[in-house]
Amino acid sequence: MITTLFSARFTPEGTFLYTSELVTYQHRFEIVIEEESPEDAEVLAHLRADELAKADLDKRGLRGRLVDISSVCVEDIKLRRGVSR
């Protein structure tokens, strides 16, 4: 899926974002890891994100390198009441 930054979502299939000059890319994935250790879960999530992002770039025929991978545990996110999407 290609979308604008303002409507970008984290999804299992991924969202692909890019600048108009096609200089920088961003992928957003929802990755579920069943692991007791938070540290191990983060490592596994980063490895899976790297794999998915590289596969997507290859599929699109784009060359590039991954510079940064970050993650957030959804259990740590605090939702604000009254905010609609």
N, C-alpha and C positions, 0 to 999 in steps of 0.2 A: 504494500500500500504506500502511495506517495501522498503526502498531505502538507498543509502549511504548519508552521511552528505553533500557531495559536490553537489549532485543533488536534494536535498530536496526542496520541494515546499510547500507553504501554499495552501491547497485545501479544498473545502467544505467537502469532505469525509475524509480528514485527511491523513497525512503522519506519519508513525511510524518509529522512528529511535532508534537504540540501540547500546550498546557497544558489542564487541565480547564475553565478559564474561557474558552478559545479567545481568549486575549489575545496569546499569542506562538506562532509557528510555526517549525518547522525542517524543512528539506528536506535529504536526504542523497543525493547522486548520485555514481555512479562515471562519470567522464568521461575518455575516452581522447583525447589530443591527440598527433598525430604532428608534432612541430616540433623542429628542432635546437636552437633557443634556449630555454633554460628560462624566461626572462623572457617571451618571446612565447607560450610554451605556457601559462604561468600566466594571462596576459591573455585568451587565447582560452578557457581553461577557465572563467574568471570570467564572461565574456560568455555562454557556453553555459549555465552554472548559473543566471544571472540569467534568461535566456530560458525555461529549463525550469521554474523556480520560479514565475515569473509566469504561465505557461501553466497550471500545475497549480492555482494559486489561482483563476484564472478558471474553470477546469473545475469546481471545487468550489463556485463561486459565492461565494467569500470575497474580501473586500476587505482590502487591507493594503499595506504597502510593505516592500521589502527593505531591511534595515538594514545587514547585513554579509554578505560572502561570503568564505569562507576556503578554502584548498586545501592539499593535501599530495600530493607526488609519491610514489607507492607504491614507487618505486625507492629512496627515502630512508628507508623504514620498516625498523626493525630488529625482527625477530621473536624472541620469547623461546622458547627450546626448552622443551618439557615442559608448555606451557600448552595445554589443550584447550578447544575451544569447544562 
